[in-house]
Amino acid sequence: MLSDEDRRRLQDIEAAIRMEDPRFAERLGHGRFPARGGRVLAVLLIVVGLVGLLAGLALLNGPTVLFAALVTVLGATLWARLGRTRRRPSG
């Protein structure tokens, strides 16, 4: 729990950010930030997952196949979520 003084400080910081860069403050309030780094991570997860899936199938190793499938689905989900937030109007 924040003290009254800490809350007051946070409100002052918020007001200063809103005055200095209203667009950034708006994006900060909605939790939307550039998705470039997230897209790189999503592609990396998909590629690593697919390679692991192929390796698991080649070795007939069930746990490896399941884990690789999970990583691939995680990467695809991240890609889809980033694409959906990117298409929203910024105003």
C-alpha positions in Angstrom: 0.0 0.0 0.0 1.3 3.4 -0.9 1.5 6.2 1.5 -0.3 9.5 0.8 3.1 11.1 0.0 3.9 8.4 -2.5 0.5 8.7 -4.2 1.0 12.5 -4.5 4.4 12.0 -6.0 3.0 9.5 -8.6 0.2 11.9 -9.4 2.8 14.7 -9.9 4.9 12.5 -12.2 1.8 11.5 -14.2 0.8 15.1 -14.6 4.2 16.0 -15.8 4.3 13.2 -18.3 0.8 14.2 -19.6 2.0 17.8 -20.1 5.3 16.8 -21.7 4.2 14.0 -24.0 0.4 13.4 -24.1 0.6 10.8 -26.8 3.1 8.7 -24.7 1.0 9.1 -21.6 -2.1 7.9 -23.5 -0.2 4.8 -24.8 1.2 4.2 -21.3 -2.3 4.3 -19.8 -3.5 1.7 -22.3 -0.4 -0.5 -21.9 0.4 -0.3 -25.7 4.0 0.0 -26.7 5.9 -0.7 -29.9 5.6 -4.4 -30.8 8.9 -4.7 -32.7 10.8 -6.6 -29.9 7.7 -8.7 -29.3 7.5 -9.7 -32.9 11.2 -10.8 -32.9 10.5 -12.9 -29.9 7.4 -14.4 -31.5 9.3 -15.4 -34.6 12.1 -16.8 -32.6 9.7 -18.9 -30.5 7.9 -20.2 -33.6 11.2 -21.1 -35.4 12.7 -22.8 -32.3 9.4 -24.6 -31.7 9.2 -25.9 -35.2 12.8 -27.1 -35.2 12.2 -28.8 -31.9 9.0 -30.3 -33.2 10.9 -31.8 -36.2 13.7 -33.1 -34.0 11.2 -34.6 -31.6 9.4 -36.4 -34.4 12.6 -37.6 -35.9 13.7 -39.0 -32.5 10.2 -40.3 -31.7 10.4 -38.5 -28.4 6.9 -37.6 -27.1 7.8 -35.1 -24.4 10.0 -33.2 -26.8 7.2 -33.0 -29.4 4.8 -31.8 -26.8 7.1 -29.1 -25.5 8.1 -27.9 -29.0 4.4 -27.8 -29.9 3.7 -25.7 -26.8 6.6 -23.3 -27.7 5.3 -23.0 -31.3 1.7 -22.2 -30.1 3.1 -19.7 -27.6 5.0 -17.9 -30.4 2.0 -17.9 -32.7 -0.3 -16.6 -29.9 2.2 -13.8 -29.1 2.3 -12.9 -32.8 -1.4 -12.8 -33.1 -1.8 -10.7 -29.9 0.8 -8.2 -31.2 -0.9 -8.0 -34.5 -4.3 -7.3 -32.9 -3.0 -4.5 -30.7 -1.0 -2.9 -33.6 -4.1 -2.5 -35.7 -6.0 -0.4 -33.2 -6.4 3.2 -33.9 -4.0 5.4 -31.9 -6.5 8.2 -31.3 
